[in-house]
């Protein structure tokens, strides 16, 4: 879940966007999504941003009440 969130955040930040002047065309656009996803996975493997843990803690508090 955190990987999907970070992938979308990297996309919104413009990571992998094709340069306007000279780029690799539609193929580059397609493979940029793979780059974003792998970078998001690496971020999660390195500890992530704590989103998964925060959601887990929030959900467990609600179920124990």
C-alpha positions in Angstrom: 0.0 0.0 0.0 2.8 2.4 0.9 4.5 1.5 -2.4 1.4 2.5 -4.4 1.1 5.7 -2.5 4.8 6.6 -3.1 4.5 5.7 -6.7 1.7 8.2 -7.2 3.6 10.8 -5.3 6.7 10.3 -7.4 4.5 10.6 -10.5 2.9 13.8 -9.3 6.4 15.2 -8.5 7.3 14.7 -12.2 9.8 11.8 -11.8 10.2 10.1 -15.1 8.5 12.8 -17.1 9.6 12.9 -20.7 11.7 16.0 -21.6 9.9 18.4 -23.9 12.9 19.0 -26.3 14.2 15.6 -27.0 12.9 12.4 -25.4 12.4 8.7 -26.0 8.8 9.0 -27.2 5.9 6.8 -26.0 8.3 4.0 -25.0 10.0 6.2 -22.5 6.7 7.2 -21.0 5.7 3.6 -20.5 9.0 2.5 -18.9 9.0 5.6 -16.6 6.2 4.0 -14.7 8.4 1.0 -14.0 11.2 3.3 -12.8 8.8 5.1 -10.4 7.5 1.9 -9.0 10.9 0.4 -8.4 12.1 3.6 -6.7 9.0 3.6 -4.5 9.7 -0.1 -3.6 13.3 0.9 -2.7 12.0 3.7 -0.5 9.7 1.3 1.4 12.5 -1.3 1.8 14.7 1.4 3.3 12.1 2.2 5.9 9.5 4.1 3.9 7.7 7.2 5.2 5.8 5.5 8.0 2.5 5.5 6.3 1.9 1.7 6.7 2.7 1.8 10.4 0.6 4.9 11.0 -2.4 3.2 9.3 -1.8 0.0 11.3 -1.7 1.8 14.6 -4.8 3.8 13.8 -6.8 0.7 12.8 -5.7 -1.3 15.8 -6.7 1.5 18.2 -10.2 1.5 16.7 -10.7 -2.2 17.0 -9.5 -2.4 20.6 -12.0 0.2 21.9 
